[in-house]
């Protein structure tokens, strides 16, 4: 308790409600603009290069950079902040918060929740895709299967009979279904990623909005501006590869850009109505739980749906060693640039 009192005394000299409110109004405009620039840049570049020979390679490298940013966001920014919030002396001295590592538990729940959503949505999409085209899928499977002992002539006769039944476009239909399934998967990944990042952005905004510490808010404006640029580039790279319509892309970019400013406004309203600030026990508990949940979602999506999917199951990357090296360097650059920002935000 003496430590809590000492920390409170050091912070009291920086508490100035009017100065903090002025800085927060500036931060709303600055963070909105930097967020919009960050998320729009990879989307704009992807559309600029679309149809050109280097388009697929450029999108893949952007996505790998995005994966590094998202992993660093979850492991270097979100998760440590969640642990710190629940380890604060005002929270850690209470039951049940001092009896169990809730940050790790909620992070695990977030990762398992993301897995459940991923499995459920994928099963639904695959079932929907296969429902109306079962014949073509079965024909494709039977054409690939070669029974033991079958001669070459018999195999050719079977293939020709399959082609007569399925039509000339049977194989093309199956390939088109596979491409559409992959595109739907990429869209699902982008949407779940945006949910996790929005949680994180709301927490950042509400925390700043509730704070009355001008010494904390002033450097946070600059740090969070760069933070939102890199985080926006991460999400924007995934949105660019998913191939959404222009309207959906614009909506997702807008939602990311306004989330943190809306969080700041909500934090200011909460402080004016309830008197809570960012150092109150209830605010710290809420920040810790939401941060842990967000971290679990982002860790799962970054490792499973971005890194593993591209580095182990992407035909374009596996066919070119140079592209694989460039993608890994992009992953390192994304994670390094976002990790460096943890020095300030």
C-alpha positions in Angstrom: 0.0 0.0 0.0 2.9 2.4 0.7 4.1 1.8 -2.9 0.7 2.7 -4.2 0.7 5.9 -2.2 4.2 6.8 -3.4 3.2 6.2 -7.1 0.1 8.3 -6.6 2.1 11.2 -5.2 4.5 11.2 -8.1 1.6 11.3 -10.6 -0.3 14.0 -8.9 2.0 16.8 -10.1 1.1 15.9 -13.7 -2.6 15.8 -13.3 -4.2 18.7 -15.1 -7.8 18.2 -16.4 -7.9 21.2 -18.8 -4.5 20.5 -20.3 -5.3 16.8 -20.7 -8.6 17.6 -22.4 -6.9 19.9 -24.9 -4.3 17.3 -25.7 -6.9 14.6 -26.1 -8.8 16.7 -28.6 -5.6 17.1 -30.6 -5.0 13.4 -30.4 -8.4 12.6 -31.8 -7.6 14.4 -35.1 -4.0 13.2 -35.4 -4.7 9.6 -34.6 -7.7 9.5 -37.0 -5.5 10.8 -39.9 -2.5 8.5 -39.2 -4.8 5.5 -38.8 -6.5 6.3 -42.1 -3.1 6.7 -43.9 -1.7 3.5 -42.4 -4.6 1.2 -43.4 -5.2 2.8 -46.8 -1.6 2.6 -48.0 -1.3 -1.1 -48.6 -4.9 -1.2 -50.1 -4.0 1.6 -52.5 -0.7 0.0 -53.5 -2.4 -3.4 -54.1 -5.0 -1.8 -56.3 -2.3 0.2 -58.1 -0.3 -2.9 -59.0 -3.3 -5.2 -59.7 -3.0 -7.0 -63.0 0.7 -6.4 -63.2 3.2 -9.3 -63.2 4.6 -8.4 -59.7 1.1 -8.0 -58.2 0.9 -11.4 -56.4 4.4 -11.1 -55.1 3.9 -7.6 -53.8 0.7 -8.5 -52.0 2.4 -11.6 -50.4 5.3 -9.5 -49.1 2.9 -6.8 -47.8 0.9 -9.6 -46.0 4.1 -11.0 -44.4 5.0 -7.5 -43.2 1.5 -7.3 -41.8 1.9 -10.6 -40.0 5.0 -9.3 -38.3 3.2 -6.2 -37.2 0.3 -8.1 -35.8 2.4 -10.6 -33.9 4.5 -7.8 -32.4 1.3 -5.9 -31.5 -0.1 -8.9 -29.6 3.1 -10.1 -27.9 5.0 -6.9 -27.3 2.2 -4.3 -26.8 -1.2 -5.8 -25.9 -0.2 -8.8 -23.7 2.3 -7.0 -21.5 -0.1 -4.1 -20.9 -2.8 -6.6 -19.9 -0.5 -8.3 -17.5 0.6 -4.9 -16.0 -3.0 -3.8 -15.6 -4.0 -7.0 -13.6 -0.7 -6.9 -11.7 -1.2 -3.3 -10.5 -1.0 -3.1 -6.7 -4.6 -1.9 -6.6 -5.8 -5.0 -8.3 -3.2 -7.6 -7.3 -3.9 -7.0 -3.6 -7.5 -8.2 -4.0 -9.3 -11.6 -4.3 -9.5 -13.4 -6.8 -7.0 -11.4 -8.9 -4.0 -12.2 -6.6 -4.8 -15.9 -6.5 -4.7 -16.8 -10.2 -3.0 -15.6 -13.5 -6.1 -14.4 -15.2 -4.2 -12.6 -18.0 -2.8 -15.9 -19.3 -6.2 -17.6 -18.9 -8.1 -15.0 -20.8 -5.4 -15.0 -23.5 -5.9 -18.8 -23.9 -9.7 -18.3 -24.1 -9.1 -15.7 -26.8 -7.0 -18.0 -28.9 -9.4 -20.9 -28.5 -12.3 -18.6 -29.4 -10.5 -17.6 -32.6 -9.9 -21.2 -33.4 -13.6 -22.1 -32.8 -14.8 -19.2 -35.0 -12.2 -20.3 -37.7 -13.3 -23.9 -37.7 -17.0 -23.1 -37.6 -16.9 -20.6 -40.5 -14.6 -22.8 -42.6 -16.9 -25.8 -42.1 -19.9 -23.7 -43.1 -18.2 -22.3 -46.2 -17.0 -25.8 -47.3 -20.4 -27.3 -46.8 -22.0 -24.5 -48.8 -19.5 -24.8 -51.6 -19.8 -28.5 -51.9 -23.6 -28.7 -51.6 -24.4 -27.6 -55.1 -21.4 -29.2 -56.8 -21.1 -32.6 -55.2 -21.0 -34.4 -58.6 -18.0 -32.5 -59.9 -16.1 -32.9 -56.6 -16.8 -36.7 -56.6 -15.7 -36.9 -60.2 -12.5 -35.1 -59.4 -11.7 -37.5 -56.6 -12.5 -40.6 -58.7 -10.4 -39.3 -61.5 -7.4 -38.9 -59.2 -7.8 -42.4 -57.6 -6.0 -45.2 -59.2 -7.0 -48.7 -58.0 -4.1 -51.3 -57.6 -3.7 -53.5 -60.6 -5.6 -51.3 -63.1 -3.9 -51.2 -66.5 -3.1 -48.0 -68.3 -5.7 -48.6 -70.9 -8.4 -49.2 -68.3 -7.3 -46.1 -66.5 -7.5 -44.0 -69.7 -11.0 -45.4 -70.4 -12.1 -44.5 -66.9 -10.8 -41.0 -67.3 -12.5 -40.5 -70.6 -15.8 -41.8 -69.2 -15.5 -39.3 -66.3 -14.8 -36.5 -68.7 -17.9 -37.4 -70.7 -20.1 -37.5 -67.6 -18.6 -34.4 -66.0 -18.2 -32.3 -69.1 -15.2 -30.4 -70.3 -15.6 -27.7 -67.6 -15.7 -30.1 -64.6 -12.1 -29.6 -63.7 -12.3 -25.9 -64.2 -15.3 -25.7 -61.9 -13.5 -27.6 -59.1 -10.5 -25.2 -59.5 -12.8 -22.2 -59.4 -14.5 -23.6 -56.2 -11.1 -24.0 -54.6 -10.0 -20.5 -55.5 -13.3 -19.1 -54.2 -12.9 -21.1 -50.9 -9.4 -19.6 -50.4 -10.7 -16.1 -51.1 -13.5 -16.6 -48.5 -11.0 -17.9 -46.0 -8.8 -14.8 -46.5 -11.9 -12.6 -46.0 -12.7 -14.4 -42.8 -9.2 -13.9 -41.6 -9.3 -10.2 -42.3 -12.6 -9.8 -40.5 -11.5 -11.7 -37.4 -8.3 -9.7 -37.3 -10.2 -6.5 -37.5 -12.3 -7.6 -34.5 -9.2 -8.3 -32.4 -7.5 -5.0 -33.4 -10.6 -3.0 -32.7 -10.6 -4.4 -29.2 -7.1 -3.3 -28.8 -7.8 0.2 -30.3 -10.8 0.7 -28.1 -8.7 -0.1 -25.0 -6.0 2.4 -26.1 -8.6 5.1 -26.7 -10.6 4.6 -23.6 -7.4 4.5 -21.5 -6.2 7.8 -22.9 -9.6 9.4 -22.7 -9.9 8.5 -19.0 -6.4 9.7 -18.2 -5.9 13.2 -16.6 -2.2 12.9 -16.7 -0.8 15.5 -19.2 2.8 14.1 -18.8 1.5 10.7 -20.1 -0.8 11.9 -22.8 1.7 14.3 -24.5 4.3 11.6 -25.6 1.5 9.1 -26.3 0.1 11.3 -29.1 3.3 10.9 -31.2 3.9 7.3 -30.2 0.3 6.2 -30.9 0.4 7.9 -34.3 3.2 5.7 -35.5 1.6 2.8 -33.7 -1.6 3.2 -35.7 0.3 3.6 -38.9 2.0 0.3 -38.6 -1.0 -1.5 -37.2 -3.1 -0.1 -40.0 -0.5 -1.3 -42.5 -0.8 -4.8 -41.0 -4.6 -4.9 -41.3 -4.6 -3.2 -44.6 -2.2 -5.8 -46.1 -4.7 -8.6 -45.2 -7.7 -6.6 -46.5 -5.8 -6.0 -49.8 -5.2 -9.7 -50.3 -8.8 -10.7 -49.4 -10.2 -8.9 -52.4 -13.2 -7.2 -50.9 -15.4 -4.9 -52.9 -14.6 -1.2 -52.8 -17.5 -0.5 -50.5 -16.5 -3.2 -48.0 -12.9 -2.2 -48.1 -13.7 1.5 -47.5 -16.0 0.5 -44.6 -13.3 -1.6 -42.9 -10.7 1.1 -43.3 -13.1 3.7 -41.9 -13.9 1.5 -38.9 -10.3 1.0 -38.1 -9.5 4.8 -38.4 -12.3 5.9 -36.1 -12.1 3.2 -33.4 -9.3 4.8 -31.4 -10.7 8.3 -31.6 -14.2 7.0 -30.5 -12.4 5.2 -27.6 -10.9 8.5 -26.5 -14.3 10.2 -26.6 -15.8 7.3 -24.7 -13.1 7.5 -22.1 -13.7 11.2 -21.7 -17.4 10.6 -21.2 -16.8 7.8 -18.7 -14.5 10.1 -16.7 -17.0 13.0 -16.7 -19.9 10.7 -15.7 -18.4 8.3 -13.2 -15.2 10.0 -12.1 -13.2 6.9 -12.9 -9.8 7.4 -14.4 -7.2 5.0 -15.9 -5.8 4.2 -12.5 -9.0 3.1 -10.8 -9.2 -0.7 -10.0 -12.3 -1.3 -12.1 -10.8 0.4 -15.1 -7.6 -1.6 -14.7 -9.5 -4.9 -14.5 -11.5 -4.1 -17.6 -8.3 -3.1 -19.5 -6.5 -6.3 -18.4 -9.4 -8.6 -19.4 -10.1 -7.0 -22.8 -6.4 -6.7 -23.6 -5.8 -10.4 -22.8 -8.8 -11.5 -24.9 -7.6 -9.3 -27.8 -4.0 -10.7 -27.5 -5.2 -14.3 -27.7 -7.2 -13.6 -30.9 -4.3 -11.7 -32.5 -1.7 -14.4 -31.6 -3.8 -17.2 -33.1 -4.6 -15.3 -36.3 -1.0 -14.1 -36.7 0.6 -17.5 -36.3 -2.0 -19.8 -37.8 -3.8 -17.8 -40.5 -1.0 -15.6 -41.6 2.5 -17.0 -41.0 1.8 -20.8 -41.2 -0.6 -20.4 -44.1 1.8 -18.4 -46.3 5.1 -20.0 -45.4 4.0 -23.6 -45.5 0.9 -23.7 -47.8 1.5 -21.0 -50.4 2.5 -22.4 -53.8 3.9 -19.2 -55.1 6.3 -18.8 -52.1 7.4 -22.4 -52.1 8.2 -22.3 -55.8 10.6 -19.4 -55.4 13.4 -19.4 -52.8 14.1 -15.6 -53.3 10.4 -14.8 -52.6 10.5 -16.9 -49.5 13.6 -15.1 -48.2 12.0 -11.7 -49.1 8.8 -12.6 -47.3 10.8 -13.7 -44.2 12.7 -10.4 -44.2 9.4 -8.5 -44.5 8.1 -10.5 -41.5 11.2 -9.5 -39.5 10.9 -5.8 -40.5 7.2 -5.7 -39.5 7.8 -7.3 -36.1 10.9 -5.2 -35.5 9.4 -1.8 -36.4 6.3 -2.5 -34.2 8.5 -3.8 -31.3 10.6 -0.6 -31.3 7.5 1.5 -30.8 7.0 -0.3 -27.5 9.7 2.0 -26.1 7.2 4.9 -26.3 3.7 3.3 -26.5 
